[in-house]
Amino acid sequence: MNTLKVEGMMCQGCVNRVIEALKEIDVTAEVSLENKTVSFNGDDAIVKKVASEIEDLGFEVVE
């Protein structure tokens, strides 16, 4: 499982936006507002695509 740390998620609405955006690219993710993480299965190409989708929403993916 891959886990990305995401800065800028402040509320459940943010979590829902991330989940819906990832559903559009056929990725099922577990999003934690408390830990500010997004966890999902996939290869390196999927990781890059997920990171790009999250950043397109205005959040910052941090290492």
N, C-alpha and C positions, 0 to 999 in steps of 0.2 A: 504494500500500500504506500502511496506517495502522500506526503503532507506538505502543504505550503503554508507559510506564515503570512497573514494578510493584515496590513495596517489600514485603519480607516473604517472598519465595520463598527458601527455604534449602536445598532438596534436590530430587532428582529426583522424589520423591513429590509435592512441591508442583507441579512442572511437569506431572506426570501429572494431578493434580486439575484444573488449569486447562484442559488439553487436553480432558479428558473433559467438563467443564462446558460448554465452548464447542461441543463436538460435539452436545450436547443442544439447542442453539439453531441448529444447522446452520451453524456457523462453523468453518472450518478455519484453524488458527493455527500459526505458528511461534513456539515459546516458547524463549527463551534464558535459562538459569539464570545463565550467566556475565555477561550484559549486563543481566539482570533486565528483559527486554522481552518483549512479546507483539505479534507482527506479523500482520496479516490484511487481507483486502480487504473493502471495504464502504463504504456512505455514512455520513453523520453519525448516522442513527438506529441503524445497526449499531454504530458506535463507542460510543454511549451504552449500548446493550444489553450489549456486551462488557464495558465498564467496570463496569457494575452487577453482572454475573455474577461478575467477578473480586473485587469488593468483598464480595459475598455469601459468598465463600469465606474471607473474613477477611484478604485482602491489601489493600494501599493503592495505588490508581492515582494517580500523581503526574504533574504537567505537565512 
